[in-house]
């Protein structure tokens, strides 16, 4: 039976088990997960937090990570600017990025979620408002959510992947993981 691990990746952690490129040690998956034979199903940028899925099953890994399967990924995004329906409309229609149009996303303004504190904390500016949105996409381009919100005039301050398909990070503190049945 396939193993599937849900991991709450903290901010500033690489989404890989080794780091041969950096001369100075950086936090990576192996600092948190000591389970042989599992590999990430997709990536999460170092400056992003939240749900990562790891599995020992190649077919499951492909189903989760391959954009052809269009598995929904939901993010909680703190942005600079006011989150209005007008501001969200480009995200809902699809945004023109340098690598082409994105698919339309589900985008809605939300109240600030009750999340764990981030270390280091997000930098706030007294003169610039910020807000939160929930964004669900079915693609997986490099830094896509950050590029989409920037194109909509809402630069990302904090990005938390909350859910991938049916799997959710709710109940896991940063750095914690649990195994689930597939």
WOTA-V228544 format. One record per residue. N is the residue number from 1. RES is the residue in one small letter. BURIAL is # if it has 16 or more other C-alpha atoms within 10 Angstrom, else .. Layout:
n/res/burial
N/RES/BURIAL
N/RES/BURIAL
This chain:
n/res/burial
1/x/.
2/x/.
3/x/.
4/x/#
5/x/#
6/x/#
7/x/#
8/x/#
9/x/#
10/x/#
11/x/#
12/x/#
13/x/#
14/x/#
15/x/#
16/x/#
17/x/#
18/x/.
19/x/#
20/x/.
21/x/.
22/x/.
23/x/.
24/x/.
25/x/.
26/x/.
27/x/#
28/x/#
29/x/#
30/x/.
31/x/.
32/x/#
33/x/#
34/x/.
35/x/.
36/x/.
37/x/.
38/x/#
39/x/#
40/x/#
41/x/#
42/x/#
43/x/.
44/x/#
45/x/.
46/x/#
47/x/.
48/x/#
49/x/#
50/x/#
51/x/#
52/x/#
53/x/#
54/x/#
55/x/#
56/x/#
57/x/#
58/x/.
59/x/.
60/x/#
61/x/#
62/x/.
63/x/.
64/x/#
65/x/#
66/x/.
67/x/.
68/x/.
69/x/.
70/x/.
71/x/#
72/x/#
73/x/#
74/x/#
75/x/#
76/x/#
77/x/#
78/x/#
79/x/#
80/x/#
81/x/#
82/x/#
83/x/#
84/x/.
85/x/.
86/x/.
87/x/#
88/x/#
89/x/#
90/x/#
91/x/#
92/x/#
93/x/.
94/x/#
95/x/#
96/x/#
97/x/.
98/x/.
99/x/.
100/x/.
101/x/.
102/x/#
103/x/.
104/x/#
105/x/#
106/x/#
107/x/#
108/x/#
109/x/#
110/x/.
111/x/.
112/x/.
113/x/.
114/x/.
115/x/.
116/x/.
117/x/.
118/x/.
119/x/.
120/x/.
121/x/.
122/x/.
123/x/.
124/x/.
125/x/.
126/x/.
127/x/.
128/x/.
129/x/.
130/x/#
131/x/#
132/x/#
133/x/#
134/x/#
135/x/#
136/x/#
137/x/#
138/x/#
139/x/#
140/x/#
141/x/.
142/x/.
143/x/.
144/x/.
145/x/#
146/x/#
147/x/#
148/x/#
149/x/#
150/x/.
151/x/.
152/x/#
153/x/#
154/x/#
155/x/#
156/x/#
157/x/#
158/x/#
159/x/#
160/x/#
161/x/#
162/x/#
163/x/#
164/x/#
165/x/.
166/x/.
167/x/.
168/x/#
169/x/#
170/x/.
171/x/.
172/x/#
173/x/.
174/x/#
175/x/#
176/x/.
177/x/#
178/x/.
179/x/.
180/x/.
181/x/.
182/x/.
